[in-house]
Amino acid sequence: MSGFENYSREAQQIEQEIERKGIVLGIDWDNEPQVREIARMALSGSQEKTGAAFHGLRWNDRAMVELFALSQLMLTVMQQSAGDGMQTHGGRAWKSFGHALWMEAGTLGLIKADE
């Protein structure tokens, strides 16, 4: 345990940023095929193909790279809170993106089906 963490506040802040990136990118969090495609891109390393120089990216490419980084933060917060015996959940965008990441991780063979 790394000390007291306010996981709920962290989740809210991350989700707010996920929602903002979703607006920029035109993501419909209720459109499962669209969200799964984005999750697949995040998990397959497509963010590395987006461009080498972050500051030289177009605004929508930059938003996508930031969304991919937020997915890593989301997973880190969930792992840390689980390690402290707590479950951390966000709202609609968090749940939609988290579910898509989980499903795509299974499809890509990154996790076992029973995990």
C-alpha distances in whole Angstrom, upper triangle without the diagonal:
4,6,8,9,13,13,16,18,16,18,21,22,21,24,26,26,27,29,31,31,32,35,36,36,38,35,36,33,35,37,35,37,36,33,32,35,32,29,31,32,28,27,31,30,33,31,32,36,36,37,36,36,34,36,39,38,40,38,37,36,34,32,32,30,28,27,26,24,22,22,20,18,18,17,14,13,13,11,8,9,10,7,6,10,11,14,15,19,22,25,28,28,24,25,28,27,24,26,28,26,25,29,30,27,28,32,31,30,26,25,27,28,26,23
4,7,8,12,12,16,16,15,17,20,20,20,22,25,24,25,28,29,29,31,34,35,35,37,35,36,33,35,37,35,37,36,32,33,34,32,29,31,31,28,27,30,29,32,30,31,34,34,35,34,34,31,33,36,36,38,36,35,34,32,31,30,28,26,26,25,22,21,21,19,16,17,17,13,12,14,12,9,10,12,10,9,12,13,16,16,20,21,25,28,27,24,25,28,27,24,27,29,26,26,30,30,27,30,33,32,31,27,26,28,30,29,25
4,6,10,12,15,15,15,17,19,19,20,23,24,25,26,28,30,30,32,34,35,36,38,36,36,33,36,38,36,39,38,34,34,36,33,31,33,34,30,30,33,32,34,32,33,37,36,37,36,36,33,35,38,37,39,37,37,36,33,32,32,30,27,27,27,24,22,23,21,18,19,18,15,14,15,14,11,11,13,11,9,13,13,16,16,20,21,25,28,28,24,26,29,28,25,28,30,28,28,31,32,30,32,35,34,34,30,29,31,32,31,27
4,7,9,12,12,12,15,17,17,18,20,22,23,24,26,28,29,30,32,34,34,36,34,34,31,34,36,35,37,36,33,33,35,33,30,33,33,30,30,33,32,34,32,34,37,36,37,36,36,33,35,38,37,38,36,36,35,32,31,31,30,27,26,26,24,22,22,21,18,18,18,15,13,15,15,11,10,13,12,9,12,12,14,14,17,19,22,26,26,23,24,27,26,24,27,29,27,27,31,32,30,32,35,35,34,31,29,31,32,31,27
4,6,9,9,9,11,13,13,14,17,18,19,20,23,24,25,26,29,30,31,32,30,31,28,30,33,31,34,33,29,30,32,29,27,30,30,26,27,30,29,31,29,31,34,33,34,34,33,30,32,35,34,35,32,32,32,29,27,28,26,23,23,23,20,18,19,17,14,14,15,12,10,12,12,9,8,12,12,9,12,11,13,11,14,16,19,22,22,19,21,24,23,21,24,26,24,24,28,29,27,29,32,32,32,28,27,29,30,29,26
4,6,6,6,9,10,11,12,14,16,17,18,20,22,23,24,26,28,29,30,28,28,25,28,30,30,32,31,27,29,31,28,26,29,30,26,27,30,30,31,29,31,34,33,34,34,33,30,31,35,33,34,31,31,31,28,26,27,26,22,22,22,20,17,18,18,14,14,15,13,10,12,14,11,9,13,14,11,13,11,12,10,12,13,16,20,20,17,19,22,21,20,23,25,24,24,27,29,27,29,32,32,32,29,28,30,31,30,26
4,5,5,6,9,10,10,12,14,15,16,18,20,21,22,24,26,26,28,25,26,22,25,27,26,29,28,24,25,27,25,23,26,26,23,23,27,27,28,26,28,31,30,32,32,32,29,30,33,31,32,29,29,29,26,24,24,23,20,19,20,18,15,15,15,11,10,12,10,7,8,11,9,7,10,12,10,11,9,9,7,9,10,13,17,17,14,15,19,18,16,19,21,20,20,24,25,24,26,29,29,29,25,24,27,27,26,23
4,5,5,6,9,10,10,12,14,15,16,18,20,21,23,25,25,26,24,24,21,23,26,25,28,27,23,25,27,25,23,26,27,24,25,28,28,29,27,30,33,31,33,33,33,30,31,34,32,32,29,28,29,26,24,24,24,21,19,20,19,15,16,16,13,11,14,13,9,10,13,12,9,12,15,13,13,10,9,7,8,8,11,15,15,12,14,17,17,16,18,21,20,21,24,25,25,27,29,30,30,27,26,28,28,27,24
4,5,5,6,9,10,11,13,14,15,17,19,20,21,23,24,25,23,24,21,24,26,26,29,27,24,26,28,25,24,27,27,24,25,29,28,29,27,29,32,30,32,32,31,28,29,32,30,30,27,27,27,25,22,23,23,19,18,20,18,15,16,17,13,12,15,14,11,12,15,14,12,15,17,15,17,13,13,10,11,10,12,16,16,13,16,19,18,17,20,23,22,23,26,27,26,29,31,31,32,29,28,30,31,30,27
4,5,5,6,8,10,11,12,14,15,17,18,20,21,22,24,22,23,20,23,25,25,27,26,22,24,25,22,21,24,24,21,22,26,25,26,23,26,29,27,28,29,28,25,26,29,27,28,25,24,25,22,20,20,20,16,16,17,14,11,13,13,9,9,12,11,8,10,13,11,11,14,16,15,16,13,13,9,10,9,12,16,15,12,15,18,16,15,19,20,19,20,24,24,23,26,28,28,29,26,25,28,28,28,25
4,5,5,6,8,10,10,12,14,15,16,18,20,21,22,19,20,17,19,22,21,24,22,19,21,23,20,18,22,22,19,20,24,24,24,22,25,28,26,28,29,28,25,26,29,27,27,24,23,24,22,19,19,19,16,14,15,14,10,11,12,9,7,10,10,7,9,12,12,10,13,16,15,16,13,11,7,7,6,9,12,11,8,11,14,13,12,15,17,16,17,20,21,21,23,26,26,27,24,23,26,26,26,22
4,6,5,6,9,10,10,12,14,15,17,19,20,20,19,19,16,19,22,22,24,23,19,22,24,21,20,24,24,21,22,26,26,26,24,27,29,27,29,30,29,26,27,29,27,27,24,23,24,22,19,19,20,16,15,17,16,12,13,15,12,10,14,14,11,12,16,15,14,17,19,18,19,15,14,10,9,6,8,11,11,9,12,15,14,14,17,19,18,20,23,24,24,26,28,28,29,27,26,29,29,29,26
4,5,5,6,9,10,11,13,14,16,17,19,20,18,19,17,20,23,23,25,23,20,22,24,20,20,23,23,20,22,25,24,24,22,25,27,25,26,27,26,22,23,26,24,24,21,21,21,19,16,17,17,14,13,15,14,10,13,14,11,10,14,14,11,14,17,16,15,18,20,20,21,18,16,13,12,9,11,14,12,11,14,16,15,15,19,20,19,21,24,24,24,27,29,29,30,27,27,30,30,30,27
4,5,5,6,9,10,11,12,14,16,16,18,16,17,15,19,20,20,22,20,17,19,20,17,16,20,19,16,18,21,21,21,18,21,24,22,23,24,24,20,22,24,22,22,19,19,19,17,14,14,14,11,10,12,10,7,9,10,7,7,11,11,9,11,14,14,14,17,19,19,20,17,15,12,11,9,10,12,10,8,12,14,12,12,16,17,15,18,20,21,21,24,25,25,26,23,24,27,27,27,24
4,5,5,6,9,10,10,12,14,15,16,14,14,12,15,17,18,20,18,15,17,19,16,15,19,19,16,18,22,21,21,19,23,25,23,25,26,26,22,23,26,23,23,20,18,19,17,14,15,15,12,10,13,12,8,10,12,10,8,12,13,12,13,16,17,16,18,21,21,21,18,15,12,10,6,7,9,7,6,9,11,10,11,14,15,15,17,19,20,20,23,24,25,26,24,24,26,26,27,24
4,5,5,6,9,10,11,13,14,15,14,15,13,16,19,20,22,19,17,19,21,18,18,21,21,18,21,24,23,23,21,24,26,23,25,26,25,22,22,25,22,22,18,17,19,17,13,15,16,13,11,14,14,10,12,15,13,12,15,16,14,16,19,20,19,21,24,23,24,21,19,15,13,10,9,11,9,9,13,14,13,14,17,18,18,20,22,23,23,26,28,28,29,27,27,30,30,31,28
4,5,5,6,8,10,11,12,14,13,15,14,17,19,20,21,18,16,18,19,16,16,19,18,16,19,22,21,20,17,20,22,20,21,23,22,18,19,21,19,18,15,14,15,13,10,12,12,9,8,11,11,8,10,13,11,11,14,15,14,16,19,20,20,22,24,24,25,22,20,16,15,12,12,13,10,10,14,14,13,14,17,17,17,20,22,22,22,25,26,26,28,26,26,29,30,31,28
4,5,5,6,9,10,10,12,10,12,10,14,15,16,17,15,12,15,16,12,13,16,15,13,16,19,18,18,16,19,21,18,20,22,22,18,20,22,19,18,15,14,14,13,10,10,11,9,6,9,10,7,8,11,11,10,13,15,14,15,18,19,19,21,23,24,25,22,19,16,14,11,11,10,7,7,11,11,9,11,14,14,14,17,18,18,19,22,23,23,25,23,23,26,26,28,25
4,5,5,6,9,10,10,9,10,9,12,14,15,17,15,12,16,17,14,15,18,18,16,19,22,21,20,18,22,23,21,23,25,24,21,22,23,20,19,16,14,16,15,11,12,14,12,9,13,14,11,12,15,14,13,16,18,17,18,21,22,22,24,26,27,27,24,21,17,15,11,10,9,6,8,12,11,10,13,15,15,16,19,20,20,22,24,25,25,28,26,26,29,28,30,27
4,5,5,6,9,10,10,12,12,15,17,18,20,16,15,18,18,15,16,20,19,17,20,23,22,20,18,21,22,19,21,23,22,19,19,20,18,16,13,12,14,13,9,11,13,10,9,13,14,11,13,16,15,15,18,20,19,20,23,24,24,26,28,29,30,26,24,20,18,14,13,13,10,12,15,15,13,16,19,18,18,22,23,22,24,27,27,27,30,28,29,32,31,33,30
4,5,5,6,8,8,11,11,15,16,17,18,14,13,16,15,12,14,17,15,14,17,19,18,17,14,18,19,16,18,20,19,16,17,18,15,14,10,9,11,9,6,7,10,8,6,10,11,10,11,14,14,14,17,19,19,20,23,24,24,26,28,29,30,27,24,21,19,16,15,14,10,12,15,14,12,15,17,16,16,20,21,20,21,25,25,24,27,25,26,29,29,31,29
4,5,5,6,5,7,8,12,12,14,15,11,10,13,13,11,13,16,15,14,17,19,19,17,16,19,20,17,20,22,22,19,20,21,17,16,13,10,12,12,8,9,12,11,8,11,13,11,12,16,16,15,18,20,20,20,23,25,25,26,29,30,30,27,24,21,18,15,14,12,8,11,13,12,10,14,16,14,15,18,19,19,21,23,23,23,26,25,26,29,28,30,28
4,5,5,6,8,10,13,14,16,17,14,13,17,16,14,16,19,18,17,21,23,22,20,19,22,22,19,21,24,23,20,20,21,18,16,12,10,13,13,10,11,14,13,11,15,16,15,16,19,19,18,21,23,23,24,27,28,28,29,32,33,33,30,27,23,21,17,15,14,11,14,16,15,14,17,19,18,19,22,23,22,24,27,27,27,30,28,30,32,32,34,32
4,6,8,11,13,16,16,18,18,15,14,17,16,14,16,19,17,17,20,22,21,18,17,20,20,16,18,21,20,17,17,17,14,12,9,7,10,10,7,9,12,11,10,14,15,14,16,19,19,19,22,24,24,25,28,29,29,31,33,34,35,32,29,26,23,20,18,17,14,16,19,17,16,19,21,19,20,23,24,23,25,28,27,27,30,29,30,33,33,35,33
4,6,9,11,14,13,15,15,11,11,14,13,10,14,16,14,14,18,19,18,16,14,18,17,14,17,20,20,17,18,18,14,12,9,6,9,10,7,7,11,11,10,12,15,14,15,18,19,19,21,23,24,24,27,29,29,30,33,34,35,32,29,25,23,20,19,16,13,16,18,15,14,17,19,17,17,21,21,20,22,25,24,24,27,26,28,31,30,33,31
4,6,9,12,11,14,14,10,11,14,13,12,15,17,16,16,20,21,21,18,18,21,21,18,20,24,24,21,21,21,18,15,13,10,13,14,11,11,15,14,12,15,18,17,17,21,21,20,23,25,25,26,28,30,30,31,34,35,35,32,29,26,23,20,18,15,13,16,17,15,14,18,19,17,18,22,21,20,23,25,25,25,28,27,29,31,31,33,31
4,6,9,8,10,11,7,7,11,11,9,12,14,14,14,17,19,19,17,17,21,20,18,21,24,24,21,23,23,19,17,15,12,14,15,11,11,14,14,11,13,16,15,15,18,19,18,20,23,23,23,25,27,27,28,31,32,32,29,26,23,20,17,15,12,10,13,14,11,10,14,15,13,15,18,18,17,20,22,21,22,25,24,25,28,27,29,28
4,5,5,8,10,7,8,11,12,11,13,16,16,17,19,21,22,20,20,24,24,21,25,28,28,25,26,27,23,21,19,15,17,19,15,14,18,17,14,16,19,17,16,20,21,19,21,24,24,23,26,28,28,28,32,33,32,29,25,23,19,16,14,11,9,12,13,10,11,14,14,13,15,18,17,17,20,22,22,23,26,25,26,28,27,29,28
4,5,7,10,8,6,10,12,11,12,15,16,15,18,20,21,20,20,24,24,22,25,28,28,25,27,28,24,23,20,17,19,19,16,15,18,17,13,15,18,15,14,18,18,16,18,21,20,20,23,25,24,25,28,29,28,25,22,19,16,13,11,7,6,9,9,6,7,11,11,10,13,15,15,15,18,20,20,21,24,23,23,25,24,26,24
4,6,9,9,8,11,13,13,14,16,18,18,20,22,24,22,23,26,27,25,28,31,32,29,31,31,27,26,24,20,22,23,19,18,21,20,17,18,21,19,17,21,22,19,20,24,23,22,25,27,26,26,30,31,30,27,23,21,17,15,12,9,8,11,10,7,10,13,11,11,14,16,15,16,19,20,20,22,24,24,24,26,24,25,25
4,6,5,6,9,10,11,12,14,16,17,18,20,22,20,21,25,24,23,27,30,31,28,30,30,26,24,23,19,20,22,19,17,20,20,17,18,21,19,18,21,22,20,21,25,25,23,26,29,28,28,31,33,32,29,25,23,20,18,16,12,11,14,13,9,10,14,12,10,14,16,14,15,18,19,18,20,23,23,23,25,23,25,25
4,5,5,6,8,10,10,12,14,15,16,18,20,19,20,24,24,23,26,29,31,28,30,30,27,26,24,20,21,22,20,17,20,20,17,17,20,19,16,20,21,19,19,23,23,21,24,27,26,26,29,31,30,27,24,22,19,17,16,12,11,13,11,8,9,11,9,7,11,12,11,11,15,15,15,17,19,20,20,21,19,22,21
4,6,5,6,9,10,10,12,14,15,16,19,17,19,22,21,21,25,28,29,27,30,29,26,24,23,20,20,22,19,17,19,20,17,17,21,20,17,20,23,20,21,24,25,24,26,29,29,28,31,33,32,30,26,25,22,20,19,16,14,16,15,11,11,14,12,9,12,14,11,11,15,15,13,15,18,19,20,21,20,23,22
4,5,5,6,9,10,11,13,14,15,17,15,17,20,19,18,22,25,26,24,26,26,22,21,20,16,16,18,16,13,16,17,14,15,18,17,16,19,21,19,20,23,24,23,25,28,28,28,31,33,33,30,26,24,21,19,18,15,13,15,14,11,10,13,12,9,12,15,13,12,15,17,15,17,20,20,21,23,22,25,24
4,5,5,6,9,10,11,12,14,16,15,15,19,19,18,21,24,25,23,25,26,22,21,19,16,16,17,15,12,15,15,12,12,15,14,12,16,17,15,16,20,20,19,22,24,25,25,27,29,29,26,23,20,18,16,15,12,10,11,11,7,6,10,9,6,9,11,11,10,13,15,14,15,18,18,19,21,20,22,21
4,5,5,6,9,10,10,12,14,14,15,18,18,18,22,24,26,24,27,27,23,23,22,18,18,19,17,14,16,17,13,13,16,16,13,16,18,16,16,20,21,19,21,24,25,24,27,29,29,26,23,21,19,18,17,15,12,13,12,9,8,10,8,5,7,9,8,7,10,12,11,12,15,15,16,18,17,20,19
4,5,5,6,9,10,10,13,11,13,16,15,15,19,22,24,22,25,24,21,20,20,16,15,17,16,12,14,16,13,12,16,16,14,16,19,18,18,21,23,22,23,26,27,27,29,32,31,29,26,24,22,20,20,17,15,15,15,12,10,13,12,8,9,12,11,8,12,14,12,12,16,16,17,20,19,22,22
4,5,5,6,9,10,11,10,10,14,14,13,17,19,21,19,21,21,18,17,17,13,12,14,12,9,11,12,9,9,12,12,11,13,16,15,16,19,20,20,21,24,25,25,27,30,30,27,24,22,20,18,18,16,13,13,14,11,9,11,12,8,9,12,12,10,12,15,14,13,17,16,18,21,20,23,22
4,5,5,6,8,10,10,11,14,15,15,18,20,22,20,23,23,20,20,19,16,15,16,14,11,12,13,10,8,12,12,9,11,14,13,13,16,18,17,18,21,22,22,24,26,27,25,21,19,18,17,17,15,12,12,12,10,7,8,9,6,5,9,9,7,8,11,11,11,14,13,14,17,17,20,18
4,5,5,6,9,9,11,13,13,14,18,20,22,21,24,24,21,21,21,17,16,17,16,12,13,15,13,10,14,15,12,13,17,16,15,18,20,19,20,23,25,24,26,29,29,27,24,23,21,20,21,19,16,16,16,13,11,12,12,8,7,10,9,6,8,10,9,8,12,11,13,16,16,20,18
4,6,5,6,5,7,10,10,10,14,16,19,17,20,20,17,17,17,14,12,14,13,10,10,13,11,8,12,13,11,13,16,16,16,19,21,21,21,24,26,26,27,30,31,29,26,24,22,21,22,20,17,17,17,15,12,14,14,11,10,13,13,9,11,14,13,11,14,13,16,19,20,23,21
4,6,6,6,6,9,11,11,14,16,18,16,19,20,17,18,17,15,13,13,12,9,9,10,8,5,9,10,8,9,13,13,12,15,17,17,18,21,22,22,24,27,27,26,23,21,20,19,20,19,15,15,16,14,11,12,13,10,8,12,12,10,10,14,13,12,14,12,15,18,19,22,20
4,6,8,9,11,12,13,16,18,20,19,22,23,20,21,21,18,16,17,16,13,12,14,12,8,11,12,9,10,13,13,12,15,17,17,17,20,22,21,23,26,26,25,23,21,20,20,21,20,17,16,17,15,12,12,13,10,7,10,11,8,7,11,11,8,11,9,12,15,16,19,17
4,6,8,9,10,12,15,16,19,18,22,22,19,21,21,19,16,17,17,14,13,15,14,11,13,15,13,13,17,17,16,18,21,21,20,23,25,25,26,29,30,29,26,25,24,24,25,23,20,19,20,18,15,15,16,13,11,13,13,9,9,12,11,8,11,10,13,17,18,21,19
4,5,6,7,9,12,13,16,15,19,19,17,18,19,17,14,15,15,12,10,13,13,9,11,14,12,12,16,17,16,17,21,21,21,23,25,25,26,29,30,29,27,25,25,24,25,25,21,20,21,20,16,17,18,16,13,15,16,13,12,16,15,12,14,13,16,19,21,24,22
4,5,5,6,10,12,14,14,17,17,14,15,16,14,11,13,13,10,9,12,12,9,12,15,13,14,17,18,18,20,22,23,23,26,28,28,29,32,33,31,29,27,26,25,26,24,21,20,22,20,16,18,19,16,14,17,17,14,14,17,16,14,17,15,19,22,23,26,24
4,5,5,8,9,12,10,14,14,11,13,14,12,9,9,11,8,6,9,9,7,9,12,12,12,15,16,17,18,21,22,22,24,26,27,28,30,32,30,28,26,25,23,24,23,20,19,21,20,16,17,19,17,15,18,19,16,16,19,19,16,19,17,20,24,25,28,25
4,5,6,7,10,10,14,14,12,14,16,15,11,12,13,11,8,12,13,10,11,15,14,14,17,19,19,20,23,24,24,26,28,29,29,32,34,32,30,28,28,27,28,27,23,23,25,23,19,20,23,20,17,20,21,18,18,21,20,17,20,18,21,25,27,29,27
4,5,7,11,11,14,13,11,13,15,14,10,12,14,11,10,14,15,12,14,17,17,17,20,22,22,23,26,27,27,29,31,32,33,35,37,35,33,31,30,29,29,28,25,24,26,24,21,22,24,21,19,22,22,19,19,22,21,18,21,20,23,26,28,31,29
4,7,9,9,12,11,8,10,12,10,7,8,11,9,8,11,12,11,13,16,16,17,19,21,21,23,25,26,27,29,31,32,33,35,37,35,33,30,29,27,28,27,23,23,25,23,20,22,24,20,19,22,23,20,20,24,22,20,23,22,25,28,30,32,30
4,6,7,9,8,7,10,12,12,8,9,12,11,9,13,15,13,14,18,18,18,21,23,23,24,27,28,29,30,33,34,34,37,38,37,35,32,31,30,30,29,26,26,28,26,23,25,27,24,22,25,26,23,23,27,26,23,26,24,27,31,33,35,33
4,6,9,8,9,12,14,15,11,11,15,14,11,14,16,15,15,18,19,19,21,23,24,24,27,29,29,30,33,34,34,36,38,37,35,33,32,31,32,32,28,27,30,29,25,26,29,26,24,27,28,25,25,28,27,24,27,25,28,32,34,36,34
4,6,5,7,11,13,14,11,10,14,14,11,13,16,16,15,19,20,20,21,24,25,25,27,29,30,30,33,35,35,37,39,38,36,33,33,31,32,32,28,28,31,29,26,27,30,28,26,29,30,27,27,31,30,27,30,28,31,34,36,39,36
4,5,6,9,10,12,9,7,10,11,8,10,13,13,12,15,17,17,18,21,22,22,24,27,27,28,30,32,33,34,36,35,33,30,30,28,29,28,25,24,27,26,23,25,27,25,23,27,28,25,25,29,29,26,29,27,29,33,35,37,34
4,6,8,9,12,10,8,11,13,11,12,15,16,15,17,20,20,21,23,25,25,27,29,30,30,32,35,35,36,39,37,35,32,31,29,30,30,26,26,30,29,25,27,30,28,26,30,31,29,29,33,32,30,32,30,33,37,38,40,38
4,7,9,12,10,9,12,14,12,14,17,17,17,20,22,22,23,26,27,28,29,32,32,33,35,37,38,39,41,40,38,35,34,32,32,31,28,28,31,30,27,29,31,29,27,31,32,29,30,33,32,30,33,31,34,38,39,41,39
4,6,8,6,6,9,10,9,11,14,14,15,17,19,20,21,23,25,26,27,29,31,32,33,35,36,38,40,37,35,32,31,29,29,28,24,25,28,26,23,26,28,25,24,28,29,26,27,30,29,27,30,28,31,35,36,39,36
4,6,5,6,9,10,11,12,14,15,17,18,20,22,23,24,26,27,29,30,32,33,35,36,38,39,41,38,36,33,31,29,28,27,24,25,28,26,23,26,28,25,25,28,29,26,28,31,30,28,31,30,33,36,37,39,37
4,6,5,6,9,10,10,12,14,15,16,18,20,21,22,24,26,26,28,30,31,32,34,36,37,39,36,34,30,29,26,25,24,21,22,25,23,21,24,26,24,23,27,28,26,27,30,30,28,31,30,32,36,36,38,36
4,5,5,6,9,10,10,12,14,15,17,19,20,21,23,24,25,27,29,30,31,33,35,36,37,35,32,29,27,24,23,22,18,20,22,20,18,21,23,21,20,24,25,22,24,27,26,25,29,27,29,33,33,36,34
4,5,5,6,9,10,11,13,14,15,17,19,20,22,23,25,26,27,29,30,32,33,35,36,34,32,29,27,25,24,23,19,20,23,21,18,21,23,20,19,23,24,21,22,26,25,23,26,25,27,31,32,34,32
4,5,5,6,9,10,11,12,14,16,17,18,20,21,23,24,26,27,28,30,32,33,35,32,30,27,26,23,24,23,19,20,23,21,18,20,23,21,20,23,25,22,23,27,26,25,27,25,28,31,32,35,32
4,6,5,6,9,10,10,12,14,15,16,18,20,21,22,24,25,26,28,30,31,33,30,28,24,23,20,20,19,15,16,19,18,15,18,20,18,18,21,23,21,22,25,25,24,27,25,27,30,31,33,30
4,5,5,6,9,10,11,13,14,15,17,19,20,21,23,24,26,27,29,30,32,29,27,24,22,20,20,19,15,15,18,16,13,16,18,16,15,18,19,17,18,22,21,20,23,21,24,27,27,30,28
4,5,5,6,9,10,11,13,14,16,17,19,20,21,23,25,26,27,29,31,29,26,23,22,20,21,21,17,17,19,18,15,16,19,17,15,19,20,18,18,22,22,20,23,20,23,26,28,30,27
4,5,5,6,9,10,10,12,14,15,16,18,20,21,22,24,26,27,28,26,24,21,20,18,19,19,15,15,18,17,14,16,19,17,16,19,21,19,19,23,23,22,24,22,24,27,28,30,27
4,5,5,6,9,10,10,12,14,15,16,18,20,21,22,24,26,27,24,22,19,17,15,16,15,12,11,14,13,10,12,15,14,12,16,18,16,17,20,21,20,22,20,21,25,25,27,25
4,5,5,7,9,10,11,13,15,16,17,19,20,21,23,25,26,24,22,19,18,17,18,17,14,13,15,14,11,12,15,13,11,14,16,14,14,18,18,17,19,16,18,22,23,25,22
4,5,5,6,9,10,11,13,14,15,17,18,20,21,23,25,23,21,18,18,16,18,18,15,14,16,16,13,13,17,15,13,16,18,17,16,20,21,19,21,18,20,23,25,26,23
4,5,5,6,9,10,10,12,14,15,16,18,20,21,22,20,18,15,14,13,14,15,12,10,13,14,10,11,15,14,12,15,18,17,16,20,21,20,22,19,20,23,24,25,22
4,5,5,6,9,10,11,12,14,15,17,18,20,21,19,17,14,13,12,14,14,11,9,11,12,8,8,11,11,8,11,14,13,13,16,17,17,18,15,16,20,20,22,19
4,5,5,6,9,10,10,12,14,15,16,18,20,18,17,14,14,14,17,17,15,12,14,15,11,10,14,13,10,12,16,14,13,17,18,17,18,15,16,19,21,22,18
4,5,5,6,9,10,10,12,14,15,17,18,16,15,12,13,12,15,17,14,11,14,15,12,11,15,15,13,15,18,17,16,20,22,20,21,18,18,22,23,24,20
4,5,5,6,9,10,11,12,14,16,17,14,12,9,9,9,12,13,11,8,10,12,10,8,12,13,11,12,16,16,15,18,20,19,20,17,17,20,21,21,18
4,6,5,6,9,10,10,12,14,15,14,12,10,11,12,15,16,14,10,12,13,11,8,11,13,10,10,14,14,12,15,18,17,17,14,14,17,18,18,15
4,5,5,6,8,10,10,12,14,13,12,11,12,13,17,18,17,13,15,17,14,12,15,16,13,14,18,18,16,18,21,20,20,16,16,19,21,21,17
4,5,5,6,8,10,11,12,10,10,7,9,11,14,17,15,12,14,16,14,12,15,17,15,15,19,19,18,20,23,23,23,19,18,21,22,22,18
4,6,5,6,9,10,10,9,7,6,8,10,14,16,15,11,12,15,13,10,13,15,13,13,16,18,16,18,21,21,21,17,16,18,19,18,15
4,6,5,6,9,10,9,9,9,11,14,17,19,18,15,15,18,16,13,15,17,14,13,17,18,16,18,21,20,20,16,15,17,18,17,14
4,5,5,6,9,9,9,9,12,15,18,21,20,16,17,20,18,16,18,20,18,17,21,22,19,21,25,24,23,20,18,21,22,21,17
4,5,5,6,5,6,6,10,13,16,19,19,15,16,19,18,15,18,20,18,17,21,23,21,22,26,25,25,21,20,22,22,21,18
4,5,5,5,6,8,11,14,18,20,20,16,16,19,19,15,17,20,18,16,20,21,19,20,24,24,23,20,17,19,20,18,14
4,5,7,9,11,14,17,21,24,23,20,20,23,21,18,20,23,20,19,22,24,21,22,26,25,24,21,19,20,21,19,16
4,6,9,11,14,17,21,24,24,20,21,24,23,20,22,25,22,21,25,26,24,25,29,29,27,24,22,24,24,22,19
4,7,10,13,17,20,23,24,20,20,23,23,19,21,24,22,20,24,26,24,24,28,28,27,24,22,23,23,21,18
4,6,10,13,16,19,20,17,17,20,20,17,19,22,20,19,22,24,23,24,27,28,27,24,22,23,23,21,18
4,7,10,13,16,17,13,13,16,17,13,15,18,17,16,19,21,20,21,24,25,24,22,20,21,20,19,16
4,7,10,13,14,10,11,14,14,12,14,17,16,15,19,20,19,21,24,25,25,22,20,22,22,21,18
4,7,10,11,7,7,11,12,9,11,14,14,14,17,19,19,20,23,24,24,22,20,22,21,21,18
4,7,8,5,6,10,10,9,12,14,14,15,18,19,19,21,23,24,25,23,22,24,23,23,21
4,6,5,6,9,10,10,12,14,15,16,18,20,21,22,24,25,27,25,24,26,25,25,23
4,6,5,6,8,10,10,12,14,15,16,18,20,21,22,24,26,24,23,25,24,24,23
4,6,5,6,8,10,11,12,14,15,16,18,20,21,22,24,22,22,24,23,24,23
4,6,5,6,8,10,10,12,14,15,16,18,20,21,22,20,20,22,21,22,20
4,6,5,6,8,10,10,12,14,15,16,18,20,21,19,18,20,19,19,18
4,6,5,6,9,10,11,12,14,16,16,18,20,19,18,20,19,20,19
4,5,5,6,9,10,10,12,14,15,16,18,16,17,19,18,20,18
4,5,5,6,9,10,10,12,14,15,16,15,14,16,16,17,15
4,5,5,6,9,10,11,12,14,15,14,13,15,14,15,14
4,5,5,6,8,10,10,12,14,13,13,15,14,16,15
4,6,5,6,9,10,10,12,10,11,13,13,15,13
4,6,5,6,9,10,11,9,8,10,10,12,10
4,5,5,6,9,10,10,9,11,9,12,11
4,5,5,6,8,8,9,11,11,14,13
4,5,5,6,5,6,9,9,12,11
4,5,5,6,5,6,6,9,9
4,5,8,8,9,9,13,13
4,6,8,10,11,14,14
4,5,7,9,12,11
4,7,9,12,10
4,6,8,7
4,5,5
4,6
4
